[in-house]
Amino acid sequence: MNRLLPLLLLCLLLPTRHLAAQTATLLSGTVRDAAGQPLPGANVFLKTTFDGATTDSLGRFRFDTRQRGPLTLLVTLLGYQPQEQALVLDGQPRRLSLTLKEVRNQLGDVTITAGSFEASDEKRSTVLTTRDIVTTAGALADVNGALNTLPGTTRVGDEGRLFVRGGAAGETRQYLDGLPLQSPYNAAVSGVPARGRFSPNLFKGTVFSTGGYSAEYGQALSAVVGLNSYDLAEETQTGISLLSVGLSFSHQQRFARSSVAVTGDYVNLQPYYGLVPQQWGWQQAPRSAGGSLALRQRTGEAGMLKVYAALTRSAFALRQPDPAFAGGRPVALRNDNQYVNTTFRSPLTRGWSVQTGLAGTRDEQLVRPDEQQLREREQSLVGRVVFTNDSASAYWNLKLGAEALGQRYQLRYQAAPEAEVVRAGFDEGRVAAFAESDVAFSNQLVARAGGRVEYSRVLGRWNAAPRLALAYQLAEGNQLSGAWGYFYQTPANDVLRVGQYNPALRFERAAHYLLTYQRIKDQRTLRAEAYHKDYAQLLRYDAPLLSTNGLLPLDPAAYHSTGRGYARGVDLFWRDRKTVKFLDYWVSYGLVDTRRQQRLDPQRAVPTFAARHNLSVVGKYWMHKLHTQVGATLSYGSPRAYYDPNRPGYNQGRTPSYQDLSLNLSYLTTIRKNLTIVHLSCSNVLGRDNVFGYRYAAVPDASGRYPGVAVTPSAPRMLFVGLLISINKQRPADTETAPD
């Protein structure tokens, strides 16, 4: 819940910029060919920023930017050679006349889209924007909550994580500024949904790839979420948020070539739970405290140094419904997490640029189910360097990179206070290298070929992952894409802490096959994708289906890499921002057919986290005269499988379908001339009794049956009220002599 702070920045995203005037430079002009004819559809933007526009039918463009100092304007259009023009932005309007030269076989608007949804600035012609993530009803400003409205995902209400195309949550890897995140979610226990650790408003772009992704990314069998943070803060600003679940404070200071931002937040759900009845017996309501620091420094004309640090402490205690415990099973959790991310990017020579970074994570968690104590500590350090050449040729580009990870995992377990302490753990060292190139065979056909190699010290093995993608432009705004590749992942921590002693363990593997059609035109998007995944070398182990402590076997010989499976299906996406003025809506549908044998599965079966049919309808309507936006999200998931020990077979039970209607409302006003938002939201407004599965006792009762209880939310719905105040101050001009 400590990530509700993103709503503070909603004022910068909704169409009400007239309420907070900003100093900006107006850039306008025309783009023509060598014969003087206007060129519609040309992309005109400032390099290293997301400020830009597209030329109209007369070749005209016009946009504002709050950037200052020397920058490069780039103009691109399919079939024409890119043109760069150096500018010095000083706040004065500039009118430009630009001419493009025609070329053959140029990398341009034909892009590889197979498997990828992009969420970034609107000027990039993307499918989903950061504003969408913040304002999607039911998502509660959580990146993962909003991505769960896209096709290919299954909402697993008792987890809160991303489950993509029949894959488990651990098969989706998240990256922050190119560096893999070791702990992307807040701590949680089984049955308590987790939230992402990071606010969506940290990011200028979010790429969600549900398959066939770039060779840049590894350690992900099903999907990748690429989070790219903002550069310099746009202005000096202070924010204060008074929430129904806590409070938060933020301040960012903009200097000439640098910026500093600090945040602090405290969340305590105890007052809320005192007002809204809960189905669970909360002994200590969830509470957390945290803060972050973000430093940005521009280097040279286009270089950027970023430092981001965050820490969070959270805890809760409750009694979960459990047939083996009268009054519920007591479970308590305490978590401490620290994270530091430092990245640097800069142009080099002859069209080359470099992006490098280093990130460290320390995560310590103590879980106390009944008398047991389970303490886990994970520490990791990951580094990465990528060299890119985008301008060596108009027909191809090249990307080369390397990545290294050092990881230490430690476990301490006691079954009871007087019991013997069991210790386990491992030290992992992983290195990887990749190469990738986009090649234009014609103005309509582009290919991407790449490969990735990786070595794991724990497994003592290498893997090699070739990847290939093609895109063909059928007509303006219409293209067909395909992708194929191998994707590898080491087994999860809870397996490696013991399984490392088994030399037969291997990387888990998935092969992806995708075919995508996409049409983006007139603010409408249509996307259809068919996919097939083949799983191999999935980890399996021998253990009771119903465990009393949740620990995996301690015998390394119990583990083997013999599991297999598949996932196949069709995803559909439709979005319309034009038909009805001020209305933006999208509809997504996913069909998945999947079976696998993994972990303790005695046979190949439908996994418990996969729903065959998933539907989301999201709508947002801006009422201009009332300065109010209303939103609604309707979600449906078909029944999911679960294991019922009282019936023959495996994963033969089916839950009721998942249904949820969520609403939100944001009203914009001012308090003492400071922009203020009153935000209201409610999930599951109809009070649907959603059931996520069933929990059974490990031993039968006197009648020979295994008692069970339903796994449900702690309350039918979640209400949220927030008062968000933004105190803005105009930033200084971007010059070396500007005052700090």
C-alpha positions in Angstrom: 0.0 0.0 0.0 3.0 2.4 0.3 3.0 2.8 -3.4 -0.3 4.9 -3.5 2.0 7.9 -3.6 2.0 7.9 -7.4 -1.4 9.5 -7.4 0.3 12.7 -6.1 1.7 13.2 -9.6 -1.7 12.6 -11.3 -2.0 16.4 -11.8 0.9 16.3 -14.2 -0.7 13.6 -16.3 -4.4 14.5 -16.6 -5.4 17.0 -19.3 -5.4 20.0 -17.0 -2.1 21.6 -17.6 -3.7 25.0 -17.8 -4.1 24.8 -14.0 -0.3 24.9 -13.5 1.5 27.1 -16.1 5.0 26.0 -17.0 7.8 27.9 -18.8 8.4 26.2 -22.1 10.1 26.7 -25.5 7.8 26.4 -28.6 9.4 24.5 -31.5 7.5 24.6 -34.8 8.1 24.4 -38.5 7.8 22.2 -41.6 9.3 19.0 -43.0 9.7 18.6 -46.7 11.4 16.4 -49.3 14.1 17.5 -51.7 11.4 18.6 -54.2 9.8 20.9 -51.6 6.7 18.7 -51.1 5.4 18.4 -47.5 6.1 15.1 -45.6 3.2 14.0 -43.3 3.9 11.5 -40.6 7.5 12.5 -39.9 8.7 12.1 -36.3 10.3 15.2 -34.9 11.7 15.0 -31.4 14.6 16.1 -29.2 17.2 13.3 -28.7 17.5 11.9 -25.1 14.0 13.2 -24.3 10.4 12.3 -25.0 9.5 15.8 -26.3 8.4 15.8 -29.9 5.5 15.6 -32.4 4.4 14.1 -35.7 3.9 16.3 -38.8 0.4 16.8 -40.1 -0.9 16.4 -43.7 0.9 19.6 -44.7 4.2 18.6 -43.1 3.8 20.9 -40.2 4.8 20.2 -36.6 4.5 22.1 -33.3 5.4 21.1 -29.7 6.5 22.6 -26.4 9.6 21.5 -24.4 10.8 22.5 -21.0 14.4 21.4 -21.8 17.1 24.0 -21.8 20.6 24.3 -23.3 22.2 22.5 -26.2 20.2 19.6 -27.6 19.8 17.8 -30.9 16.6 17.8 -32.9 16.1 14.5 -34.8 13.7 14.0 -37.7 12.9 10.5 -39.0 10.5 9.1 -41.6 10.2 5.7 -43.2 12.1 5.8 -46.5 14.1 8.9 -45.7 17.5 9.5 -44.2 17.3 10.8 -40.6 18.3 14.5 -40.1 19.8 16.0 -37.0 20.0 19.7 -36.2 21.8 21.2 -33.2 19.7 23.6 -31.2 20.3 25.8 -28.1 17.1 26.1 -26.2 16.7 29.4 -24.3 13.0 29.8 -23.8 12.5 31.7 -27.1 10.2 30.2 -29.8 12.0 28.6 -32.8 10.6 28.0 -36.3 12.4 25.5 -38.4 12.4 24.4 -42.1 13.7 20.9 -42.5 14.4 18.8 -45.6 14.8 15.0 -45.7 16.6 13.0 -48.4 15.0 9.8 -49.7 16.9 6.5 -49.2 16.2 2.9 -49.8 16.0 0.1 -47.2 16.0 2.3 -44.1 15.2 1.3 -40.5 12.1 3.4 -39.8 8.6 3.0 -38.6 8.6 -0.8 -39.2 9.3 -2.0 -35.7 9.4 -5.4 -34.0 6.1 -5.6 -32.0 5.8 -9.4 -31.5 5.0 -9.9 -27.8 5.6 -6.3 -26.7 3.4 -3.7 -25.2 5.0 -0.4 -24.6 3.9 2.1 -22.0 5.6 5.5 -22.3 5.1 9.0 -23.6 2.1 9.5 -25.9 4.2 11.0 -28.6 5.8 7.6 -29.2 2.7 6.0 -30.6 2.6 3.4 -27.9 -0.1 1.1 -26.7 -0.3 2.0 -23.0 1.0 5.1 -21.3 2.2 5.8 -17.7 -0.9 7.9 -17.2 -3.0 4.8 -17.9 -1.1 2.9 -15.2 -1.8 5.6 -12.7 -5.5 6.1 -13.5 -6.7 2.5 -14.2 -9.5 1.7 -11.8 -8.7 -1.3 -9.5 -4.9 -1.1 -10.1 -4.4 1.3 -7.1 -1.5 2.9 -8.9 0.4 -0.3 -9.1 2.3 -1.1 -12.3 1.5 -4.8 -12.1 -2.2 -4.1 -11.3 -2.5 -2.1 -14.5 -0.5 -4.6 -16.6 -3.0 -7.2 -15.5 -5.6 -5.5 -17.7 -3.6 -6.4 -20.8 -4.1 -9.7 -22.7 -1.9 -12.6 -21.8 -2.2 -12.0 -18.1 -4.2 -13.9 -15.5 -5.4 -12.2 -12.3 -4.4 -14.3 -9.3 -6.0 -12.4 -6.5 -4.2 -14.1 -3.6 -0.8 -13.3 -5.2 -1.0 -9.8 -6.8 2.0 -10.6 -9.1 2.1 -11.0 -12.8 1.2 -14.4 -14.3 1.7 -14.4 -18.0 0.5 -16.9 -20.6 0.4 -19.9 -18.4 3.7 -19.1 -16.6 4.3 -18.7 -12.9 5.0 -15.3 -11.3 8.7 -16.2 -11.1 8.9 -16.5 -14.9 8.4 -12.8 -15.4 11.6 -10.7 -14.9 11.5 -6.9 -14.2 14.3 -4.5 -15.1 14.9 -1.0 -13.8 17.0 1.1 -16.2 18.4 -2.1 -17.8 19.3 -3.7 -14.5 17.4 -6.8 -13.3 15.4 -6.4 -10.1 16.0 -9.1 -7.5 13.0 -8.1 -5.3 10.4 -6.3 -7.4 7.5 -6.9 -5.0 6.8 -6.0 -1.5 7.0 -8.9 1.0 3.9 -11.1 1.4 2.9 -14.6 2.5 0.7 -17.1 0.8 -2.9 -15.8 0.5 -1.9 -12.1 1.0 -1.4 -10.3 -2.4 1.8 -8.4 -3.0 2.3 -5.0 -4.6 5.1 -3.7 -6.7 7.8 -1.8 -4.8 8.1 1.1 -7.3 5.8 4.0 -8.2 4.8 4.1 -11.9 5.5 7.9 -11.9 9.2 7.1 -11.5 9.2 5.9 -15.1 9.1 7.7 -18.4 8.5 4.4 -20.2 7.3 0.9 -19.4 7.7 -2.0 -21.8 5.7 -5.1 -21.2 6.8 -8.0 -23.4 4.8 -11.2 -23.1 7.1 -13.3 -25.3 9.8 -13.3 -28.0 11.7 -10.5 -26.2 15.1 -9.0 -27.0 18.4 -10.8 -26.3 19.1 -8.0 -23.8 16.9 -9.8 -21.3 17.6 -13.1 -19.6 16.4 -15.2 -16.6 12.7 -15.0 -17.8 10.8 -17.9 -19.2 7.5 -16.0 -19.9 7.7 -12.2 -19.8 9.8 -9.1 -19.2 8.8 -5.7 -17.7 11.3 -3.0 -18.6 11.0 0.1 -16.4 12.9 3.2 -17.6 13.1 6.1 -15.1 12.9 9.8 -15.8 16.0 11.8 -16.3 16.1 15.3 -14.8 13.1 16.4 -12.7 11.0 18.8 -14.8 10.6 21.4 -12.0 10.9 22.1 -8.4 7.9 20.7 -6.6 6.7 19.7 -3.1 3.9 17.1 -2.6 1.9 16.3 0.5 -0.6 13.4 0.5 -3.2 12.6 3.2 -4.5 9.1 2.6 -7.1 6.9 4.2 -4.3 4.4 4.8 -1.4 6.8 5.7 0.5 9.8 4.6 3.4 10.8 2.4 5.7 13.7 1.6 7.9 14.3 -1.5 10.1 17.1 -2.7 12.1 17.5 -5.8 14.6 20.3 -6.6 15.5 21.2 -10.1 18.9 22.8 -10.8 20.4 23.9 -14.1 21.9 20.5 -15.0 20.9 18.3 -12.1 18.0 17.5 -9.8 17.4 15.9 -6.4 14.2 14.2 -5.3 13.3 12.7 -1.9 10.2 10.9 -0.7 9.0 9.5 2.6 5.8 7.6 3.3 4.1 5.8 6.1 1.2 3.4 5.7 -0.9 1.9 8.5 -4.1 0.0 7.7 -5.2 -0.3 11.3 -7.6 2.7 11.3 -9.0 1.5 8.0 -9.6 -2.0 9.3 -11.3 -0.5 12.4 -13.9 1.1 10.1 -14.2 -1.6 7.4 -14.9 -5.1 8.7 -12.3 -7.8 7.7 -12.8 -11.5 7.2 -9.4 -12.3 8.5 -8.3 -11.9 12.1 -5.6 -9.2 11.8 -3.5 -9.2 14.9 -1.3 -6.4 13.4 -2.6 -4.7 10.4 -0.1 -4.1 7.5 2.1 -1.2 8.2 5.2 0.1 6.4 7.6 3.0 6.4 10.0 3.9 3.6 11.8 6.6 1.7 13.8 7.2 -1.5 16.4 9.5 -2.9 16.9 10.2 -6.6 19.9 12.1 -7.9 20.2 13.1 -11.6 23.2 14.8 -13.2 23.5 15.8 -16.9 27.1 15.2 -18.2 28.2 16.8 -21.4 25.6 17.5 -24.1 23.7 14.2 -23.9 25.2 12.2 -21.0 23.2 11.3 -17.9 24.2 10.0 -14.5 21.3 8.6 -12.3 21.4 7.4 -8.7 18.3 6.0 -7.0 18.2 4.6 -3.5 15.2 3.3 -1.5 14.5 1.5 1.7 11.3 0.0 3.1 10.4 -1.7 6.4 7.0 -3.5 6.6 5.3 -5.9 9.0 1.9 -7.6 9.7 0.4 -10.4 11.7 -2.9 -12.3 11.1 -4.7 -15.5 11.6 -5.5 -17.1 8.2 -8.4 -19.4 7.8 -6.9 -22.9 8.0 -8.8 -26.2 8.7 -5.9 -27.4 10.9 -6.1 -24.5 13.3 -9.1 -23.5 15.4 -9.6 -19.7 14.9 -7.2 -19.6 12.0 -3.4 -20.2 11.6 -1.3 -17.4 13.0 1.2 -16.0 10.5 3.5 -13.0 11.1 5.9 -11.3 8.7 8.6 -8.7 9.0 10.6 -7.4 6.0 13.5 -5.0 5.5 14.6 -4.1 2.0 17.3 -1.7 0.7 18.0 -1.0 -2.9 20.5 1.2 -4.8 20.6 1.6 -8.6 23.2 3.7 -10.4 23.3 4.1 -14.2 25.3 6.2 -16.6 24.8 6.7 -20.4 26.7 8.8 -22.8 27.4 9.1 -26.6 30.8 8.0 -27.7 32.3 8.4 -31.2 31.3 7.2 -34.7 27.7 6.6 -33.7 28.4 4.5 -30.6 26.9 5.1 -27.2 27.3 3.4 -23.9 24.9 2.6 -21.1 26.3 1.0 -17.9 25.0 0.5 -14.4 25.4 -1.2 -11.0 22.6 -2.2 -8.6 22.6 -3.7 -5.1 19.8 -5.3 -3.1 19.6 -6.5 0.4 16.3 -8.1 1.5 15.7 -9.8 4.9 12.5 -11.5 5.8 11.2 -13.2 8.9 8.1 -15.3 8.6 6.5 -17.0 11.6 3.8 -19.5 10.7 2.4 -20.7 14.1 5.5 -21.9 16.1 7.8 -22.0 13.1 10.4 -19.4 12.2 11.7 -19.0 8.7 14.3 -16.3 8.2 15.6 -15.5 4.7 18.3 -13.1 3.7 19.3 -12.3 0.1 22.0 -10.0 -1.0 22.9 -9.3 -4.6 25.0 -7.0 -6.8 24.5 -6.8 -10.5 26.4 -4.9 -13.1 25.8 -4.3 -16.8 27.4 -2.5 -19.8 25.8 -2.1 -23.2 27.3 -0.5 -26.3 24.9 0.6 -29.1 25.5 1.9 -32.6 22.4 3.4 -34.1 23.9 5.6 -36.8 26.6 3.6 -38.5 24.1 2.8 -41.3 20.6 3.7 -42.2 20.0 0.0 -42.8 21.1 -1.7 -39.6 22.2 -1.1 -36.0 24.1 -3.1 -33.5 23.9 -3.7 -29.8 26.5 -5.5 -27.7 26.3 -6.1 -23.9 27.5 -8.0 -20.9 26.0 -8.6 -17.4 27.3 -10.1 -14.2 25.5 -11.0 -10.9 26.8 -11.9 -7.5 24.2 -13.3 -5.1 24.2 -14.7 -1.6 21.1 -16.4 -0.2 20.8 -17.7 3.4 18.0 -19.6 5.2 17.5 -20.3 8.9 14.6 -22.5 9.9 13.2 -23.7 13.2 10.1 -25.9 13.4 9.6 -24.8 17.1 11.5 -22.7 19.6 13.3 -25.7 21.1 13.8 -27.5 17.8 17.1 -27.8 15.9 18.0 -25.0 13.6 18.2 -25.9 9.9 20.5 -23.8 7.8 20.8 -23.7 4.0 21.9 -21.3 1.3 24.0 -20.7 -1.7 26.4 -18.3 -3.4 25.6 -17.7 -7.0 27.8 -16.1 -9.6 26.2 -15.6 -13.0 27.7 -13.9 -16.2 26.0 -13.3 -19.5 26.8 -11.6 -22.8 24.5 -10.8 -25.8 24.6 -9.3 -29.3 21.7 -8.1 -31.4 21.1 -6.2 -34.6 18.1 -4.8 -36.5 18.5 -5.0 -40.3 16.2 -3.4 -42.9 15.9 -5.5 -46.1 13.4 -3.1 -47.6 11.2 -0.2 -46.6 8.6 -2.7 -45.5 10.7 -5.6 -44.0 12.9 -5.4 -40.9 14.6 -8.3 -39.1 16.1 -8.6 -35.6 18.6 -11.3 -35.0 20.4 -11.8 -31.7 21.8 -14.3 -29.2 22.6 -14.5 -25.5 25.0 -16.8 -23.6 24.9 -17.3 -19.9 26.8 -19.2 -17.2 25.6 -20.1 -13.7 28.2 -21.0 -11.0 25.6 -22.9 -8.9 24.5 -25.1 -11.8 28.0 -25.3 -13.3 26.4 -24.9 -16.7 26.3 -22.7 -19.8 23.3 -22.0 -22.1 23.0 -20.3 -25.5 19.8 -18.6 -26.5 19.3 -17.7 -30.2 16.5 -15.2 -31.0 14.9 -14.0 -34.2 12.1 -11.6 -35.1 10.6 -10.2 -38.3 8.3 -7.3 -39.0 6.6 -6.5 -42.3 4.6 -3.4 -43.0 1.4 -4.2 -44.8 0.2 -0.6 -45.1 0.4 2.6 -43.3 -0.1 1.8 -39.6 -0.5 -1.9 -40.3 2.2 -4.5 -39.7 2.7 -8.2 -39.2 5.4 -9.5 -36.9 6.8 -12.8 -35.9 9.3 -14.0 -33.3 11.1 -17.1 -32.2 13.7 -17.9 -29.6 15.0 -19.8 -26.6 14.7 -18.5 -23.1 16.5 -19.9 -20.0 16.1 -19.4 -16.2 17.8 -20.9 -13.2 15.5 -22.6 -10.6 14.1 -20.4 -7.8 16.0 -19.7 -4.6 13.9 -22.2 -2.5 15.2 -24.9 -4.8 18.8 -23.8 -5.2 19.4 -23.7 -1.5 19.3 -27.5 -1.5 19.3 -28.6 -5.1 22.7 -26.9 -5.7 24.3 -30.1 -4.4 22.7 -32.1 -7.3 24.9 -32.0 -10.4 22.1 -33.1 -12.6 20.1 -29.8 -12.2 19.9 -27.7 -15.4 18.5 -24.4 -16.5 14.8 -24.4 -17.1 13.9 -23.6 -20.7 11.1 -22.3 -22.9 10.9 -21.9 -26.6 8.6 -19.1 -27.9 6.8 -18.9 -31.2 4.7 -15.8 -31.9 2.7 -14.2 -34.8 1.3 -10.7 -34.3 -0.9 -8.3 -36.3 -1.1 -4.7 -35.2 -2.9 -1.7 -36.6 -2.5 1.7 -35.0 -4.3 4.6 -36.8 -6.5 7.5 -35.8 -6.0 7.0 -32.1 -7.3 3.4 -32.4 -5.2 0.3 -31.8 -6.1 -3.3 -32.8 -3.7 -6.1 -31.9 -4.0 -9.8 -32.3 -1.4 -12.4 -31.4 -1.1 -16.1 -31.5 1.6 -17.9 -29.5 3.0 -21.2 -28.5 5.5 -22.0 -25.7 7.3 -25.3 -25.2 8.7 -25.9 -21.7 11.6 -28.3 -21.0 13.9 -29.1 -18.2 11.4 -27.8 -15.6 12.5 -28.6 -12.1 10.6 -31.4 -10.2 11.0 -32.9 -6.8 9.5 -35.6 -4.7 7.4 -34.4 -1.7 4.0 -34.8 -0.1 1.3 -32.9 -1.9 0.1 -31.4 1.4 3.1 -30.2 3.5 2.8 -29.0 7.1 5.6 -26.5 7.0 5.9 -25.5 3.3 9.6 -26.3 3.2 10.9 -28.2 0.2 12.8 -31.5 0.6 16.3 -31.3 2.2 17.7 -34.2 0.2 19.4 -33.0 -3.0 18.7 -36.3 -4.7 14.9 -35.5 -4.6 15.4 -32.8 -7.3 15.6 -33.4 -11.1 15.2 -31.3 -14.2 12.7 -33.6 -16.1 9.5 -31.5 -16.1 7.9 -30.5 -19.4 4.9 -28.5 -20.5 3.3 -26.2 -23.0 1.2 -23.0 -23.2 -0.6 -21.8 -26.4 -3.3 -19.3 -27.1 -4.6 -16.1 -28.7 -4.5 -12.6 -27.3 -6.7 -9.7 -28.5 -6.5 -6.0 -27.7 -8.6 -3.1 -28.9 -8.3 0.5 -27.8 -10.2 3.6 -28.9 -9.4 7.2 -27.9 -11.3 9.0 -30.7 -14.9 7.8 -31.2 -16.3 9.6 -28.2 -14.7 12.9 -27.1 -12.9 12.7 -23.8 -13.5 8.9 -23.6 -10.6 6.5 -23.6 -11.3 2.7 -23.3 -9.7 -0.6 -24.1 -10.8 -4.2 -24.2 -8.4 -7.1 -23.8 -9.0 -10.8 -24.1 -6.7 -13.8 -23.6 -7.3 -17.5 -24.3 -4.7 -19.9 -22.9 -4.4 -23.6 -23.1 -1.6 -24.9 -20.9 -0.4 -27.9 -19.0 2.8 -28.7 -17.3 4.6 -31.0 -14.9 6.8 -29.0 -12.5 7.8 -29.1 -8.9 5.6 -31.6 -7.0 3.1 -32.2 -9.9 2.8 -36.0 -10.1 1.6 -35.7 -13.7 1.1 -33.1 -16.4 -1.8 -30.9 -15.4 -3.3 -27.4 -15.7 -1.5 -25.2 -13.2 -3.5 -23.6 -10.4 -2.5 -20.0 -11.5 -3.8 -20.3 -15.1 -7.3 -19.3 -16.2 -8.4 -20.4 -19.7 -10.3 -17.1 -20.4 -9.4 -13.6 -19.2 -11.2 -10.5 -20.1 -10.7 -6.8 -19.1 -12.7 -3.8 -20.1 -11.1 -0.4 -19.0 -12.8 3.0 -19.5 -11.9 6.5 -18.5 -13.9 9.7 -19.1 -12.8 13.2 -18.5 -15.5 15.7 -17.6 -13.9 19.0 -18.6 -16.3 21.4 -17.0 -16.2 19.5 -13.7 -12.4 19.0 -13.7 -13.1 15.4 -12.9 -12.1 12.1 -14.4 -14.1 8.9 -13.7 -12.8 5.4 -14.5 -14.1 1.8 -14.4 -12.5 -1.6 -14.9 -14.4 -4.8 -15.4 -12.4 -8.0 -15.0 -13.3 -11.6 -15.6 -11.3 -14.8 -15.3 -12.7 -18.2 -15.9 -12.5 -20.9 -13.2 -9.0 -22.0 -12.1 -7.8 -25.4 -11.2 -7.0 -26.6 -7.7 -6.1 -29.9 -6.0 -8.8 -31.5 -4.0 -7.4 -34.5 -2.0 -10.9 -35.8 -1.4 -11.4 -36.6 -5.1 -9.5 -38.8 -7.5 -7.1 -37.2 -9.9 -4.8 -34.2 -9.7 -5.8 -30.5 -10.0 -9.3 -31.7 -10.8 -11.2 -29.0 -8.9 -12.3 -25.7 -10.3 -12.9 -22.5 -8.5 -15.8 -20.1 -9.2 -15.0 -17.6 -11.9 -13.3 -14.3 -10.9 -15.4 -11.2 -11.4 -14.6 -7.6 -10.4 -16.0 -4.2 -11.2 -13.8 -1.3 -9.9 -14.5 2.4 -10.0 -12.5 5.5 -9.3 -12.9 9.3 -9.4 -10.3 12.1 -9.4 -11.4 15.7 -8.9 -9.0 18.5 -9.5 -9.1 21.8 -7.6 -6.8 24.2 -5.9 -6.0 25.0 -2.2 -4.3 28.4 -1.8 -3.5 28.2 -5.5 -1.8 24.8 -5.1 -3.1 22.1 -7.4 -5.0 19.6 -5.4 -6.6 16.2 -6.2 -9.3 14.5 -4.3 -9.2 10.8 -5.3 -11.7 8.1 -4.5 -11.5 4.5 -5.6 -13.3 1.3 -4.8 -12.5 -2.2 -6.0 -15.2 -4.9 -6.4 -18.0 -2.5 -5.9 -20.6 -5.2 -6.4 -19.2 -7.3 -3.6 -18.6 -10.4 -5.6 -17.4 -13.3 -3.3 -14.3 -14.3 -5.2 -12.6 -17.5 -4.3 -9.0 -18.0 -5.3 -8.6 -21.6 -4.2 -8.9 -23.9 -1.3 -6.6 -24.8 1.6 -6.8 -28.4 2.9 -5.5 -30.0 6.1 -2.4 -32.3 5.7 -4.1 -35.2 7.5 -7.7 -36.5 7.1 -10.3 -36.3 9.9 -12.1 -39.2 11.6 -14.3 -39.7 8.6 -11.3 -40.0 6.3 -11.9 -36.7 4.5 -9.5 -33.8 4.3 -11.1 -30.7 5.8 -10.8 -27.6 3.6 -11.5 -23.8 3.6 -11.8 -21.4 0.8 -9.0 -18.9 0.1 -10.7 -15.5 -0.2 -9.7 -11.8 0.1 -9.5 -10.3 3.6 -12.5 -8.1 2.6 -14.9 -8.1 -0.4 -13.8 -4.6 -1.5 -11.1 -2.0 -0.9 -12.0 1.7 -0.4 -9.4 4.4 -0.8 -9.6 8.2 -0.2 -6.8 10.6 -0.8 -6.2 14.3 -0.7 -3.1 15.1 -2.8 -1.6 18.6 -2.8 1.1 19.6 -5.3 3.1 22.8 -4.5 4.9 23.8 -7.6 7.8 26.2 -8.2 9.1 27.1 -11.6 12.5 25.6 -12.4 15.5 27.7 -13.3 16.7 28.0 -16.9 19.1 25.2 -18.1 22.2 27.2 -18.3 25.6 26.9 -16.6 25.1 30.2 -14.8 21.6 29.6 -13.5 21.4 29.9 -9.7 20.9 26.8 -7.6 
